[in-house]
Every structure is written in structure tokens, then in C-alpha cells.
């Protein structure tokens, strides 16, 4: 009969201390767990290593966007030789006296006490617009 108390696996109390494990590395004792600067350093180091391995990634993520920003800023800062005069936009600039179409009966006739014809007659230039 097999004894279930004696197993070939190690029990939880048999685990070695972190200093006795291979390499002596423990995440709790790691300087990466101490603060923001260490984590930032690790992220930047990882990014640098990725860029060193893959030149296309460096070109498409750093150099190309920087070139587009530089080009766009220089286009925005161009001074034009010819300045056109400012123009005031007004309805009379449109040809043929534009007419505004309005329903003669309001959509919500039960809840409205406004006569549409009276309202349109009080608008500026009502004879020409409606």
C-alpha cells in the first residue's frame, strides 16, 4: 500500500531561499522593483534594443514621423508673397436672389401657436427671400 504523506515532490516548506537558487535573482530584491526611474530605464533599454535589431522599425516609428512633423511645420510657416483682400460674405453675393423654402403649416401643429406666414413676414428682406 502506498503512503500518501510521502510524495516524491517537494513540499512548500522545502523551497530554497532566493540566494540559494540558480543565479541568485529574486524579483523582490531586484532594483527594477524600486521605482519609476528603474522601470523607465528598462523600457528605454528595451526600445533601444528593438531599434538596434530592426532598422525598419526605427525608420517607421521615429525618423519618418519626425520628418513629416518638420515638413508640416515648415509649410505652415511659409509667408506668401501675394495677400488677397478680405471679402465680406453676404447673401447678396449669391446669384439670382435665392429663395428659402418654408412649410406653410408647422410640423407640430397641435403644440404650436405660431403662424408661419406671420413669422416669415417679420424676417428681414422677407419679400425677396420667401
TAGIKA-V390533 format. One record per pair of residues at least 4 apart in sequence whose C-alpha atoms are under 7 Angstrom apart, sorted by the first residue. I is the first residue (numbers start at 1). J is the second residue. If there is no record, write none. Layout:
i: {I/I}
j: {J/J}
This chain:
i: {10/16/16/17/18/18/18/19/20/26/28/32/32/34/35/36/37/38/39/40/41/42/43/44/45/46/47/48/49/50/51/51/51/54/55/56/57/58/58/59/59/60/61/62/63/64/65/66/67/68/69/70/71/72/73/74/89/98/99/99/100/100/101/104/104/105/106/108/115/116/117/118/119/120/121/122/125/126}
j: {14/20/21/21/24/25/26/24/24/30/33/38/39/38/39/40/41/42/43/44/45/46/47/48/49/50/51/52/53/54/55/57/58/58/59/60/61/62/63/63/64/64/65/66/67/68/69/70/71/72/73/74/75/76/77/78/93/129/129/130/129/130/130/116/117/116/116/112/119/120/121/122/123/126/126/126/129/130}
